[in-house]
């Protein structure tokens, strides 16, 4: 376990070696191959992580594409809805929910 001490250039999250240790432990406990689906966080795509992945034949990694709203049609709906809510100042959450429901029905 690592403690974040707010030092300059200190990472808050997992490092490549932390990920490697976690994956090795999971592989030992599960006793079989592991398939990961990762986003494009910097430690997932850097050269050190790539080399760590390549040395583990039991590990298969699929990387998600960078932001691709065309792969998720809901993104278009939410984008359109958010554009129309820019200057709205509801008094309550119920009022906001009612406006959102109404605009979704209009779409």
C-alpha positions in Angstrom: 0.0 0.0 0.0 1.3 3.4 -0.9 0.4 6.7 0.8 0.1 9.8 -1.2 2.0 12.6 0.6 1.5 15.5 -1.9 5.1 15.6 -2.8 6.1 17.2 -6.1 6.0 14.8 -9.0 4.5 12.1 -6.8 1.7 10.1 -8.5 -1.7 9.9 -6.8 -2.7 6.6 -8.4 -1.2 3.3 -9.5 2.2 3.2 -11.2 3.1 0.7 -13.9 4.8 -1.5 -11.3 1.7 -1.4 -9.1 -0.5 -2.5 -12.0 2.0 -5.3 -12.8 1.9 -6.6 -9.2 -1.9 -6.4 -9.1 -2.2 -8.3 -12.4 0.4 -10.9 -11.3 -1.5 -11.5 -8.0 -4.8 -11.8 -9.9 -3.3 -14.3 -12.3 -2.0 -16.4 -9.4 -5.4 -16.4 -7.6 -7.5 -17.0 -10.7 -5.1 -19.5 -12.2 -5.9 -18.6 -15.8 -5.6 -16.1 -18.6 -6.7 -12.5 -18.0 -8.4 -10.2 -20.5 -8.3 -6.4 -19.8 -10.2 -3.7 -21.5 -8.4 -0.4 -20.8 -9.0 3.2 -21.5 -6.2 5.6 -22.6 -4.9 6.6 -19.2 -1.2 7.5 -19.5 0.1 4.5 -17.5 -2.0 2.1 -19.7 -0.4 3.2 -23.0 3.2 4.1 -22.1 6.2 2.1 -23.2 6.9 0.6 -19.8 3.4 -0.8 -19.4 3.6 -2.1 -23.0 6.8 -4.0 -22.1 5.2 -5.3 -18.9 2.2 -6.6 -20.9 4.4 -8.2 -23.5 6.2 -10.3 -20.9 3.0 -11.9 -19.7 1.7 -14.3 -22.3 -1.4 -15.0 -20.2 -2.5 -11.3 -20.4 -4.5 -10.0 -23.3 -5.2 -6.2 -23.4 -7.8 -4.4 -25.6 -7.6 -0.6 -25.6 -10.7 1.4 -26.0 -10.5 4.1 -28.6 -10.0 7.7 -27.6 -13.2 9.6 -27.1 -15.5 8.3 -29.9 -19.1 9.5 -29.4 -20.1 7.9 -32.7 -19.7 4.5 -31.0 -22.3 5.5 -28.4 -25.5 7.0 -29.8 -26.6 8.3 -26.4 -23.7 10.8 -26.5 -25.5 12.7 -29.3 -28.7 12.9 -27.2 -26.9 14.1 -24.1 -24.9 16.6 -26.1 -28.0 18.1 -27.6 -29.8 18.1 -24.2 -26.9 19.8 -22.4 -26.6 22.5 -25.0 -30.2 23.5 -24.2 -29.7 23.6 -20.5 -26.8 26.1 -20.5 -28.7 29.1 -19.0 -31.3 27.1 -17.0 -31.3 27.8 -13.2 -33.7 25.4 -11.6 -34.7 26.0 -8.0 -34.9 22.3 -7.1 -33.7 19.0 -8.3 -37.3 18.0 -9.0 -37.7 21.1 -11.3 -34.5 20.1 -13.2 -35.7 16.5 -13.6 -39.0 17.7 -14.9 -37.3 20.0 -17.5 -35.0 17.1 -18.6 -37.9 14.7 -18.9 -39.8 17.2 -21.0 -36.9 17.9 -23.3 -36.2 14.2 -23.8 -39.8 13.6 -24.7 -39.6 16.5 -27.3 -36.5 14.8 -28.9 
